[in-house]
């Protein structure tokens, strides 16, 4: 019983507000605006970072989207990372769009039949609505405010990584590139892993790229490894994927430890 209790506390911590954001991350120059979402029935804060020379050029740029995108969340350190990689010519210029959280566990989780899952927050299972907000409301808003190409990426860790993988399987056409660090694939009795082959059988013909990583966290690593084995056995020619097994990393270190190689592999379309 004690093991179950502490295991449940761990799962709550995994789905809590992002633990990787640190107050000493320099806050880069950025735009902030609010959007009233009909899909979510609330106002949402959006943070946008553009490369340093965006205002002096006329190029249209691809866009990377992220939940956990508040100034006190992961937005600063990912924006700073993109800036560094662009200046080092390791990736091409890209725009970053961060979505600040309101009810994180609601937005980033899909449905669940597991009663313990339902105890982590007053409301869970809102990922469909959150996805509809991004697709139907945020995409058009970003395209109207900035010079964008059709190329889109999404990046996330933990519960946000769960949302990335769920979006990859349920609506793969939304993004071209998917990046997930230690995704909470245990959710709903590891439903996404159990149904992975079914979703891959209906996968679109367009090429998609997925990079995902698993730490040594025992409630996550078995499922990230299992998912990698499924991708290997299914061998979809239009899916370029890479699994980064990180047994030396913990759940709260894997994002920062692997973010650069994840972004470089994904955006450079490296085999």
C-alpha positions in Angstrom: 0.0 0.0 0.0 2.8 2.4 0.9 4.4 1.7 -2.6 1.2 2.5 -4.3 0.8 5.7 -2.4 4.3 7.0 -3.2 4.0 5.9 -6.8 0.8 7.9 -7.0 2.6 11.0 -5.5 5.2 10.6 -8.2 2.7 10.5 -11.0 1.1 13.7 -9.6 4.5 15.4 -9.6 5.1 14.3 -13.2 1.9 16.0 -14.3 2.4 19.1 -12.2 3.7 22.4 -13.5 6.9 22.0 -15.4 9.8 21.5 -13.0 12.6 22.2 -15.5 12.0 26.0 -15.7 14.4 27.9 -13.7 14.1 31.6 -12.5 17.7 32.4 -13.6 17.0 31.7 -17.2 17.5 35.0 -19.0 14.2 36.2 -20.4 14.8 37.0 -24.1 13.2 39.8 -26.0 9.8 38.5 -27.1 6.2 39.5 -27.9 3.3 38.7 -25.6 -0.4 38.8 -26.5 -3.7 37.4 -25.2 -6.2 35.5 -27.2 -9.8 34.7 -26.1 -10.4 31.1 -26.9 -13.8 29.9 -27.8 -12.6 26.3 -27.7 -11.3 26.6 -24.1 -13.8 29.2 -22.9 -11.0 31.4 -21.4 -8.3 33.9 -22.2 -4.9 32.5 -23.0 -1.5 34.2 -22.9 0.9 33.6 -25.8 4.6 34.4 -25.9 6.4 34.6 -29.2 10.2 34.7 -29.8 11.6 35.5 -33.2 15.3 35.5 -34.3 17.4 38.6 -33.9 17.3 39.5 -37.6 13.6 38.8 -38.2 12.7 42.5 -38.3 15.4 43.4 -40.8 14.6 40.6 -43.2 11.6 39.5 -45.2 11.9 35.7 -45.0 9.0 33.6 -43.9 10.0 31.2 -41.1 8.8 27.8 -39.8 7.2 27.8 -36.4 7.8 25.7 -33.3 4.9 25.5 -30.8 5.1 24.5 -27.1 2.8 24.1 -24.1 4.5 25.0 -20.8 5.2 28.2 -22.7 5.0 30.8 -20.0 7.8 33.2 -19.0 8.0 31.3 -15.6 7.9 28.0 -17.4 10.0 26.6 -20.3 9.7 29.4 -22.8 12.9 31.3 -21.8 15.2 28.4 -21.9 13.9 27.0 -25.2 14.0 30.4 -26.8 17.6 30.9 -25.6 18.5 27.5 -27.0 17.0 28.2 -30.4 18.8 31.6 -30.5 22.2 29.8 -29.6 21.7 27.1 -32.3 20.7 29.6 -34.9 23.8 31.8 -34.2 26.0 28.7 -34.4 24.5 27.8 -37.7 23.3 24.5 -36.3 19.7 25.1 -37.3 17.9 27.5 -39.6 15.9 30.4 -38.2 12.6 29.5 -36.6 9.8 31.2 -34.6 8.9 29.9 -31.2 5.4 30.2 -29.9 4.8 29.4 -26.2 1.4 28.8 -24.7 1.2 29.8 -21.0 -0.6 27.3 -18.8 -3.8 27.8 -16.9 -4.9 24.3 -16.0 -2.0 22.2 -17.2 -3.2 18.7 -16.2 -6.6 19.4 -17.9 -5.1 20.6 -21.2 -2.3 18.1 -21.6 -4.1 14.8 -20.8 -6.4 12.8 -22.9 -9.3 10.7 -21.7 -8.7 8.0 -19.1 -10.5 5.0 -17.7 -8.1 4.7 -14.8 -9.7 6.1 -11.6 -6.3 7.0 -10.0 -5.5 9.1 -13.1 -8.7 11.1 -12.5 -7.6 12.0 -9.0 -4.6 14.2 -10.1 -6.7 17.3 -10.8 -10.3 18.6 -10.6 -10.5 18.3 -14.4 -8.5 16.1 -16.7 -8.9 14.8 -20.3 -9.0 18.2 -22.1 -6.4 17.5 -24.7 -8.9 17.4 -27.6 -10.1 20.9 -26.8 -6.6 22.2 -26.3 -5.6 20.7 -29.6 -8.6 22.4 -31.3 -7.6 25.7 -29.8 -4.1 25.4 -31.2 -5.3 24.3 -34.7 -8.4 26.5 -35.1 -7.5 29.6 -33.2 -3.8 29.9 -32.5 -2.4 28.8 -35.9 -4.5 31.5 -37.8 -3.5 34.1 -35.2 0.2 33.4 -35.5 0.0 33.3 -39.3 -1.7 36.7 -39.3 0.8 38.3 -37.0 4.1 36.8 -38.3 5.7 35.8 -41.6 5.3 32.0 -41.4 5.8 29.0 -43.7 3.6 25.9 -43.5 6.3 24.0 -41.6 5.4 23.5 -38.0 7.0 21.7 -35.0 5.8 20.9 -31.5 8.0 20.3 -28.4 7.2 19.2 -24.9 8.3 17.3 -21.8 6.6 15.1 -19.3 2.8 15.8 -19.5 3.5 18.1 -22.4 5.5 15.3 -24.0 2.4 13.1 -23.5 0.4 15.7 -25.4 3.0 15.8 -28.2 2.9 12.0 -28.6 -0.9 11.9 -28.5 -1.1 14.6 -31.1 1.4 12.7 -33.3 -0.9 9.6 -33.2 -4.4 11.2 -33.2 -3.8 14.2 -35.6 -0.4 13.7 -37.2 -1.3 16.2 -40.0 -1.1 19.1 -37.5 2.7 19.2 -37.3 5.6 18.2 -39.4 8.0 17.5 -36.5 7.4 16.2 -33.0 9.8 16.3 -30.1 8.9 14.7 -26.7 11.1 14.4 -23.6 10.1 11.7 -21.0 6.5 11.7 -22.2 4.0 10.5 -19.5 3.0 7.5 -21.5 1.8 5.7 -18.4 -1.4 7.8 -18.7 -4.6 5.7 -19.1 -2.8 2.4 -18.6 -0.3 3.4 -21.4 -3.1 3.7 -23.9 -1.0 5.4 -26.6 1.6 2.6 -26.5 -1.1 -0.1 -26.6 -2.8 1.5 -29.6 0.3 2.6 -31.4 0.1 0.0 -34.2 -3.5 0.9 -34.9 -2.7 4.5 -35.3 0.4 3.8 -37.5 -1.8 1.7 -39.8 -3.8 4.8 -40.6 -0.8 7.1 -40.7 -0.7 9.8 -43.5 1.5 9.4 -46.5 3.4 12.7 -45.9 6.7 12.4 -44.1 6.7 13.1 -40.4 9.6 13.3 -37.9 9.5 12.2 -34.3 12.3 12.5 -31.7 11.6 11.2 -28.2 13.7 10.5 -25.2 13.4 8.4 -22.0 15.2 8.9 -18.7 15.8 6.2 -16.1 12.5 7.0 -14.4 10.9 3.6 -13.9 7.3 4.7 -14.5 8.2 6.1 -17.9 11.3 4.3 -19.4 9.5 0.9 -20.1 6.9 2.6 -22.2 9.3 4.8 -24.2 11.4 1.7 -24.9 8.3 -0.3 -25.9 7.2 2.5 -28.3 10.6 2.5 -29.9 10.4 -1.2 -30.5 7.0 -0.7 -32.1 8.3 1.9 -34.5 11.2 -0.4 -35.4 8.9 -3.4 -36.1 6.3 -1.4 -38.0 9.0 0.4 -40.1 6.9 3.0 -41.7 8.8 4.5 -44.7 7.3 8.0 -44.3 8.1 8.1 -40.5 11.6 9.3 -39.6 12.0 8.7 -35.9 14.8 8.6 -33.3 14.6 7.3 -29.7 17.2 8.6 -27.3 17.6 6.3 -24.3 19.0 8.3 -21.5 19.6 6.0 -18.5 21.9 8.6 -16.8 19.2 11.3 -16.8 16.4 11.9 -14.3 12.9 13.1 -15.1 13.8 16.6 -14.0 17.1 16.7 -16.0 16.4 15.1 -19.3 14.9 18.2 -21.0 17.9 20.4 -20.6 20.4 17.6 -21.1 19.0 16.5 -24.5 17.2 19.5 -26.0 20.0 20.6 -28.3 20.6 17.3 -30.0 16.8 16.8 -30.2 16.3 20.1 -32.0 19.3 19.7 -34.3 18.3 16.2 -35.4 14.7 17.1 -35.9 14.9 20.5 -37.6 17.9 19.5 -39.8 16.0 16.4 -41.0 19.0 14.3 -40.1 18.6 10.6 -40.8 
